[in-house]
Amino acid sequence: MARGRGDKEDAEKYTGLLKLVQVLSFLVVFVAGIIIGLATSAHINTYFSSQAQLFSTSTVTSFQVSSNKANCNQTQAPCPEIDYLSMDAFIHPMNLTHKLSDDELFWRASMMPYKKEYPFPRVPKVAFMFLTRGPLPFMPLWERFFKDHENFFSIYLHTPPDYYLNVSASSPFYGRQIPSQRVEWGSFLLADAERRLLANALLDFSNERFILLSESCIPVYNFPTVYKYLIGSTYSFVESYDDPTRYGRGRYNRKMLPRIKLYQWRKGSQWFEMQRSVATYIVSDTKYYNLFKKYCKPACYPDEHYIPTYLNMFHGSLNANRTITWVDWSMGGPHPAKYDGVNVTEGFIQSIRNNGTLCSYNDELTSVCYLFARKFAPSALEPLLNLSSTVMNF
């Protein structure tokens, strides 16, 4: 009997504990439900509040846009609508100012469409690229040269970064400075500047020919003659020849092997002219450009060797192997002769235009070999202006 009574008491204790556990479990679930409910309620309120705010903002913005359009209509001034993917903005950049690095610029300029036909009426232009130390003393002569031919040329100026060319808005040189960097003559910075000019000019798909000029260069023929000569040429005009002396092969660095061999090494004038396809090849090259940058250092001058050697190795069939910029090296020394105003006569200019020699143009001989000339001092401006209409026909 005693054992039976003990079992009964144990059973009652077990039942009481079970009920206590059930009550506690219920309380836990109840409290958890309250917490979850409060959290969910707060999230829902936040969501609908943000949606209401977003709707309100969109409504205000929409109202403002509509209001602005209404204001444009009221003042009869059309609202500016810029299509950044428009064909016109792509093929004819409206502004030469940009913040592209050289690598980004060269990549952008290296694009060459495989499709031969153009989806727009293309008038081929000549890009005149001026690599200068600052002022352009012969700008009045060039302005006369360009007059009335605005649809057939583009101008690009690479100047010191801190230099501002102050010209009137009516000048063809107005707003034509490209984002430039420091240049040291004789260093690789000069080759960088040449490629920078090419790349900026290549952004305009109307540019077909590219001529590099300095502030001491002048034209010796009128614009129609120059334009017809360049646009009609099958070849580029880059001087490229094998110089066996210490000023040519003597500048070759054997560390360029095996990519560039001695027999491929060439020299030429930095004042080049080239067609669009060749210009694209130049700005697209990285391997040989970096090789020159590493191993062509004074007394090796990249502006005299990089492009002549590169074209000789890969695109010689597109090159006439001569320059169209006359320079007088007869005095000897590291720099060509420089002509002052007293040297400029009708006979002198005529001797540059036709010096009695013949050259190849589209695989035929011609006496018109030089379209430009250098090196002229600022004092030559006035005599040249006096001769431009009677001798150079502009």
Number of C-alpha atoms within 10 A of each C-alpha: 6 6 8 8 9 11 12 11 12 11 11 12 11 12 12 12 12 12 11 12 12 12 11 12 12 12 12 12 11 11 12 12 12 12 12 11 12 12 11 12 12 11 12 12 11 12 12 11 12 12 12 12 12 12 12 12 12 12 12 12 12 12 12 12 12 12 12 13 15 13 14 14 12 10 9 9 10 11 12 7 6 8 9 9 8 9 11 13 14 13 16 13 14 10 11 14 13 10 8 11 10 15 13 11 19 24 14 17 23 20 14 13 8 6 7 6 9 9 8 9 8 12 12 16 21 25 25 21 23 23 22 16 16 16 13 18 17 21 17 14 18 19 13 15 22 19 12 10 11 10 11 17 21 20 19 21 24 25 23 17 14 9 13 12 15 10 12 10 9 7 14 18 20 13 19 19 22 20 20 18 15 14 20 11 11 16 18 22 17 20 25 21 21 21 20 23 27 26 23 22 28 28 20 20 19 22 23 21 25 28 23 20 23 17 20 19 23 23 21 25 21 18 23 14 12 17 19 10 13 23 15 11 17 14 21 27 24 25 24 26 19 16 14 13 9 10 13 18 18 13 19 20 17 11 13 16 10 8 10 19 14 15 11 16 24 25 25 23 18 24 24 21 28 25 22 21 16 19 22 20 17 22 25 19 14 11 9 17 19 11 16 20 16 12 16 22 15 11 13 21 21 26 24 20 25 25 24 28 24 21 22 21 16 10 14 17 12 18 21 21 19 20 22 20 26 19 21 14 12 8 10 9 8 7 11 14 16 15 17 15 15 9 14 18 16 16 10 11 20 13 11 19 22 14 14 10 10 13 15 14 18 12 11 8 12 13 14 19 22 21 21 21 20 21 20 22 16 15 16 19 19 14 16 21 17 13 16 20 13 10 18 19 14 20
